[in-house]
């Protein structure tokens, strides 16, 4: 992920002007990284080492979403709809 894209994602999902590490921002960054890796695997289906990293990212995002659903359900539903995760 390029620095500009990362900054745009953080800016869009941050809760305050100095927020860079809230659960919402972390989930958004993980989602965009997961989408990039998914595109990578369309061109490189045998890249097993990167696939392991993808599974790690998906599991980390899953844990953060579970935490967010427990602590702040309104923010969770807003984030899910914005990122288009559940259908």
C-alpha positions in Angstrom: 0.0 0.0 0.0 1.4 3.3 -1.0 1.7 6.1 1.7 -0.8 8.3 0.0 -3.5 5.6 -0.1 -2.8 4.7 3.5 -3.1 8.3 4.5 -6.4 8.6 2.7 -7.8 5.5 4.4 -6.7 6.8 7.8 -8.2 10.2 7.1 -11.5 8.7 6.0 -12.0 6.4 9.0 -10.3 8.3 11.9 -12.4 9.3 14.8 -10.5 12.5 15.6 -7.7 14.6 14.1 -4.9 12.7 15.7 -6.5 9.2 15.5 -4.3 6.7 13.7 -4.8 3.5 15.7 -8.4 3.1 16.6 -10.1 -0.2 15.8 -12.0 1.4 12.9 -8.8 2.6 11.3 -7.1 -0.7 11.8 -9.9 -2.7 10.3 -10.0 -0.3 7.3 -6.3 -0.6 6.7 -6.4 -4.4 7.0 -9.3 -4.5 4.6 -7.5 -2.6 1.9 -4.3 -4.7 2.4 -6.4 -7.8 2.1 -8.0 -6.6 -1.1 -4.5 -5.8 -2.5 -3.3 -9.3 -1.7 -6.4 -10.8 -3.2 -5.6 -9.1 -6.5 -2.0 -10.3 -6.2 -3.2 -13.9 -6.0 -5.1 -13.6 -9.2 -1.8 -13.1 -11.0 0.3 -15.4 -8.7 -1.8 -18.3 -7.5 1.2 -20.4 -6.3 2.5 -17.7 -3.9 2.1 -19.8 -0.7 4.2 -17.6 1.5 2.1 -14.5 0.8 -1.1 -16.5 1.3 0.0 -17.3 4.8 0.3 -13.6 5.4 -3.1 -13.0 4.0 -4.6 -15.6 6.4 -2.9 -13.7 9.3 -4.4 -10.4 8.1 -7.9 -11.9 7.8 -7.7 -13.4 11.3 -6.5 -10.1 12.8 -9.3 -8.2 11.1 -11.8 -10.8 12.4 -10.6 -10.3 16.0 -10.8 -6.6 15.7 -14.3 -6.7 14.2 -15.4 -9.0 17.1 -14.0 -6.5 19.6 -15.7 -3.6 17.9 -19.0 -5.5 17.7 -18.8 -6.1 21.5 -17.7 -2.6 22.5 -19.4 -0.3 20.0 -22.2 -1.9 17.9 -23.1 1.3 16.1 -19.6 1.9 14.9 -19.4 -1.8 13.9 -22.4 -1.6 11.6 -21.3 1.7 10.1 -17.9 0.3 9.4 -19.3 -2.9 7.9 -21.5 -1.0 5.5 -18.7 1.5 4.5 -16.2 -1.3 3.8 -18.8 -3.6 2.2 -17.7 -6.6 4.2 -21.0 -8.4 4.9 -23.6 -9.0 2.4 
